[in-house]
Amino acid sequence: MPCRAIRLEYGTASSVDEWRLIPVDRVAPVKRACPSPAWSTGFTARSDDPIQLTPFNRPMAQTTGYFHLHLISDSTGETLITVARAAAAQYAKVMPVEHVHPLVRTQKQLDRVLVEIEETPGIVLYTLLEENLVARLEQKCRALGLPCLSILGPVLHLFHSYLGTESTHKVGAQHTLNAEYFRRIDALNYTMLHDDGQHIDDLEDADVVLVGVSRTSKTPTSIYLANRGVKTANVPLVPGVPLPARVESLKHPLVVGLYATPERIVQIRQNRLLGLKAHRDDDQYIDRQAVAEEVAASRRLCAKHNWPLIDVTRRSIEETAAAVLAHLVERRRHHVS
């Protein structure tokens, strides 16, 4: 029977990770196929025979509770790290041991990476554009029986299929010193100057102003937003200290209130005081009833001014920032309409 080459393509099939096998002669040709993270693609199959796949060797995660994860990039590796951690978070019973290899652009640099992969075998994810490096990396992984996947490969193929044009193959194309980059730097500078209620005279220049009681993640959320190019200031709500009238009369910025449950705030404040060796049992700062009144007062204030509220009790900084950005987009869309 004749043999026919096949490749893996992401689809809606019900198989592992929803990858499906498609005969090469039924799809548009691509320069390089992107292998599934769960199965080997180094095989051919008869056109009329059932396709059988051989799982990769993966005893480590089953016996030790951890696995090695190699992230290889010809740039900073930020894309890889984000994708890999998002995927690994779905497997709570095993812990990835990350081996991050940024700025891999030459064969000599790849040599060191391949040695480490051989010494600590595991899953290999990469964002490499140089075809010679990719070919050598994939060949080594096949020889070791390790899964190897291009994170950008399927996305670039999708773009190519839809746009009908070739990519630039420019390494680190997203890290350029353009207007967007300098806008983020300006936002970071503004945010650092307007942390914790400082320099409130020019808050009208902000895109977002965060208000909330102590320990509601105002500063880290502000910095995260600034790194997204959003000028963000934050103003603390302190018991017994009225909010500056300038803040209450803001017109241009989106003012967002952050709050958490009293129990969560007390826990964070107690840990902070212990770290500072300043714990006092009678301190109103960690009194549950006093904290509950702080939170209630902050919520009343936001309701009075119709400021959106975000509960940060069980939110990460990234999730809180995403919620703020959603409010900002909706506000701008409303203004335009």
N, C-alpha and C positions, 0 to 999 in steps of 0.2 A: 504494500500500500504506500502511496506517496506521502511524504512528510511535508508539513507546512508550518512555517514559523508562526508563533503567536506572541502577543505582548499583553501586558496588563494595562488596563485603563480604569480610572475611577468612574463608577456609575451608580446605579440604583439597585444593583443585585443584592441578594440577601446573604452573600457569602461573607467571609471574614473581612472586616473593615470596608465592606461594600466595594471591593475591587472585583472587576470582572475580566475575563480573558476574551480577547477579540482577535480573530485571524487578521494577520497583517494585510492581506489582500482586500479586506473589507473596510479598511480605514485609511485616512490620508497618511502618507509616509511622514515620519518624523526623524530628526537626526539621531535622537537617543531616547529610548524608552525609560520610564521611571519605574523601578521595581516596587512591588508591594512591600510594606514593612513587615509582613508576616510570612511571606512565602518566597521560595526561590524561583527565579525566572530563567535559570540557565538550562532550558530544555526545549525540545520540540515535541509535537504531538501529532498523531495521525488524524487526518481530517474527519474520519468517521468513528474514532475511538473516544471513550470518555476521558476527559482530561484529569490527570492525577498530579497533585502537587506534593512536594516533600517539604515538611516544616523544617525551619532552620534549627540548629542545635541551640537550645536555650535552657540548660539544666541549672544555671546559676541562680536565676530568679526564683526557681521552684524550690531550691534547697537552702538558699541563704537569705531570701527576702530582699535582695537588692540586685541590681544589674548595672553594667557599665554602659554609658551613653556617650558616644563620641559625636561632637558637634564641630564640623569643619567648614570654615568660611574663608572666602578670599577678601572679606571686608571685616566689619566689627563683630559679626556674629549675633547681633541683636535679634534679627529675624529668626534665626535658628533657635536661640534660647527661648524666645517667646512661644514659638510653636511647640517646641519639645516639652516645655514645662506645662503648657496647656494640656498636652496629650498625657503626660506622666501623671498629672493630677487626677486623671480618671482611674488610675490603678493604685488604690490606697494601700494595698497589701504589700507592694514592693516599692523600694526606694531607688531612684536612679543615682548613680555616682557619675556626675558630669565631668567630662573631659572636653573643655572648650579649646578649640584650635583656631584662633582668628588670624587674619592676614596671611593665609596660605596661598602664595602666588607663584612659587617656583618648585621645581622638582626636589631641590635640596630641603626645602621646608616641608614638602610632603613626605620625604624620607623619614623625618622624625615622627611625623604623625603615624605612618604605617607601622613603625616599630612599636609605638605605644598601643596601637590597635591590636597588634599581635600579642603583646604582653598582657593586655586587659581586654579580651574580646567582648563584644556586646553589639548593641544597635549602633549603626553609623548613619547619621543624617548630615547632609551637606548642602551648601549653596556655593558651588564653584561654577565658573563660566568657562574656564580654559579647558577645552575638550581633551587635551593630552593628560591633564591632571585627573579629570573625571574618569577617563578610560583606565588609567593606572589604579585609581582608588577602587573602582568597581571590580577590576580584575583581581586585586588583592582580597577584597571581601568575598568574592566567589571562591577563591582558593581556600579561604579560611571558613567558608560556610556561614558567613555572617550577613544579616540583612543590611542593605545599603539603599538609601532613598534620597533623591534630590527633592528638597522642599519646594523650590521654585519651578522645577521642571513641569509638573502638571499645569501650574498656573500660566507659565510662559506659553505652553502648548495651546492652552485655551485662548489666550490673547492672540496668538498667531492665527489660530483657526478663525477667530471672529474678525480680527482686523485685517487679515490678509497681508501683513507686512512683517518684515524681520525685525528682531530686537537689536539694540545697539551693542549688546554684549559688553557693556561698560561696567567695570567692577566698581562697586560702591556708588552707583549712580544716584542713590537717594541721599548720599551724604555730600552735598555740594554747597559751596558758599554762595547761595543765592539769596534772593529777597526773603524767602520763607525762613531761611536759617537765621538771618539777622533779626527778623521779627521775633523769633523765639528768644534770641539773646536779649532783645529789648524787654520782652515780657519777663524774663528771669530777673533782670536788673530791677525792673519796677516792683516785682513781687518781693524781692529781698528788702527793698527800701520801705515797703508798706506792710511789713509783717507785724502782727501783734498790736495793731492800732497806731502804728507810727505814721507820721506825715499825712494826716487825714485831710489836709487842706486841698490836695489835688486828687481826691478819690473819684472825681467825675471823669478822670482819664482812664479809670479802670474798666475792664470788661465785666468783671465779676467781683463782688465783695462778699466774703463769707463772714457770718456772725454766729456766735455760739459761746456757750460756757466753756470753762477750761477743760481740756482733755477731750475735745471732740474732733481732733484730727484736722484742725483748720490750717496749720502751717504746712504739714506734708501734702495735704490736698492742694493748697495754693501752689506749691512748688511743682507738683505734678501737672497741674493745669498750665502753669507758665511754660513748662517744657513742651506743651502742645501749642504754644503761641498765644495763650490767653492771659492778658494782664490781670492778675488777681491780687487783691488786698484782703486782709482779714482783720476783724475787729473783735476783741473779746467782750463778752458780757459778764461784768463783775458785779456781784451782789452789793447793793448800796451805792453803786456808781452809775449815774444816769448815762445812757447812750448819747454821744455827742449829737446835737441837733443837725449838724452837717451830714451825718450818716442817714438820719431819718428822712432828710429832704433830697436824697440822691435821685437823679432823673435818668442819667445815661447807663450806669452799671446795673447789672442784674444782681440784686441782693438775695442771698440764699442763707437760710438758717440751718445750722447743723445741730443735731441733738442726739442723745443716746439715753438708754434707760439709766435711772439713778444707780442701780446695782453695778452696771458696767463702768460708769464714771467713777464710783467709789473705789472699785477694784483697781482701775488704772491709777487713780490718785494715790492710793495706799502704796502701790508699787513704786511710784515716783518718790514719795516721801521716804520710803525705806532705802531707796537708792541714794537719796541725799542725806540719809541718817537724820531726818528731821521729823520723825513720826511723833504725833501727840494724840492721845486718845480723845481729848476734848476739842480737838480742832474741828471747826465748822466746815473746813475744806473737805473732810471725809465723813461728816455726819450725814447719814442717809436721808433723814428728814430735811435737812438744810439743802442737800443736793437736789432732792425731789422738788423743792420749791424753786431752786435755780432753773431747773429744766422747765417747770411749768411757766415760770415768768418769761423765759426765752420764747416759748411757744406762743404765749399770749402776745408778745411783742411782734412776732412775725405775722400772726393772724391779723393784728391791728393794721399792719402796713401791706397786707396781702403778699408777703414774701413767701416763696416756696420753701417748704421744710423737707429735709432729708434725714431719715433715721440712720445713723452710722453705727448702730450697736453691733451689727454682724456684717458690716460691709468692709471690704478692703479699701485702701486708698484709691486703687484703680476703679473700683465699682462706684465709689462716691464721686470721683471725678467724672465718670461716664454719666452719672445721673445729673450732675451739674451741667455738663455739655448738652445733654438732652433738653434741659430747661432753657439753655441759652439759644439753641437752635430753634426751639419752638417760639421763643420770644422774638427772635429776629424774623422768623417767618410771619409771625402775627403783625409785626411792624410793617413789613413789606406789603402784605395784603391789605 
